[in-house]
Amino acid sequence: MTNKLNKDREQEKVETERLQILIGKRIRKIRKERDLSQNQLAIKMNERDRQVVQRLEQGKTNCSLNLLRVTAKALNIEITDLFIK
């Protein structure tokens, strides 16, 4: 039972990381389409540092819905657009 639980958790972790990377790629694509630098997007998001955007785009942060909402608003898109190609 414990082994199955560990496998399930590991699979969830892999799926979450995959989703973070896909969302990050989508954010980067849209940002570039808008001709925005990471710093410009960070400013629009009221962030002090472009590293927030950088980590989002690289899929290296476990982003909250609020962070995705703020990002979408700064890109002038709906939050659902981050999940649709």
C-alpha positions in Angstrom: 0.0 0.0 0.0 2.8 2.4 0.9 4.6 1.6 -2.3 1.5 2.4 -4.4 1.0 5.6 -2.5 4.6 6.7 -3.1 4.2 5.9 -6.8 1.0 7.9 -7.0 2.6 10.9 -5.3 5.6 10.7 -7.6 3.3 10.6 -10.7 1.4 13.6 -9.4 4.7 15.4 -8.9 5.8 14.6 -12.5 2.4 15.7 -13.9 2.6 19.0 -11.9 6.1 19.7 -13.1 5.0 19.0 -16.7 2.1 21.4 -16.4 4.3 24.1 -14.8 6.7 23.8 -17.8 3.8 24.0 -20.3 2.3 27.0 -18.7 5.7 28.7 -18.5 6.2 28.1 -22.2 2.8 29.6 -22.9 3.6 32.7 -20.8 6.9 33.2 -22.6 5.2 32.8 -26.0 2.5 35.3 -25.3 5.0 37.8 -23.6 7.1 37.7 -26.8 4.1 38.1 -29.0 3.4 41.3 -27.0 7.0 42.4 -27.5 7.5 42.6 -23.7 10.8 41.9 -21.8 10.7 39.9 -18.7 11.3 43.1 -16.7 8.4 44.9 -18.5 6.1 42.0 -17.7 7.2 42.0 -14.1 6.5 45.7 -13.8 3.0 45.2 -15.2 2.5 42.4 -12.6 3.6 44.8 -9.8 6.6 42.6 -9.1 9.9 44.1 -8.1 12.1 41.6 -9.9 12.0 39.9 -13.3 13.1 36.6 -11.6 9.4 36.0 -10.8 8.7 36.0 -14.6 11.9 34.1 -15.3 11.0 31.3 -12.9 7.4 31.2 -14.2 8.6 30.8 -17.8 11.1 28.1 -16.8 8.5 26.1 -14.9 10.6 26.4 -11.8 7.9 27.8 -9.5 4.7 26.2 -8.2 2.5 29.1 -9.1 -0.7 30.0 -7.3 -4.0 30.8 -9.1 -3.5 34.3 -8.0 -0.1 34.6 -9.6 -1.5 33.1 -12.8 -4.4 35.6 -12.6 -2.0 38.5 -12.2 0.1 37.3 -15.1 -2.8 36.9 -17.4 -4.1 40.4 -16.5 -0.6 41.8 -17.2 -0.6 40.1 -20.6 -4.1 41.3 -21.3 -5.5 37.8 -21.7 -7.9 35.5 -19.9 -6.4 33.1 -17.4 -7.8 30.2 -19.4 -5.6 31.3 -22.3 -2.6 30.1 -20.3 -3.9 26.6 -20.7 -5.0 26.7 -24.3 -2.6 26.6 -27.3 
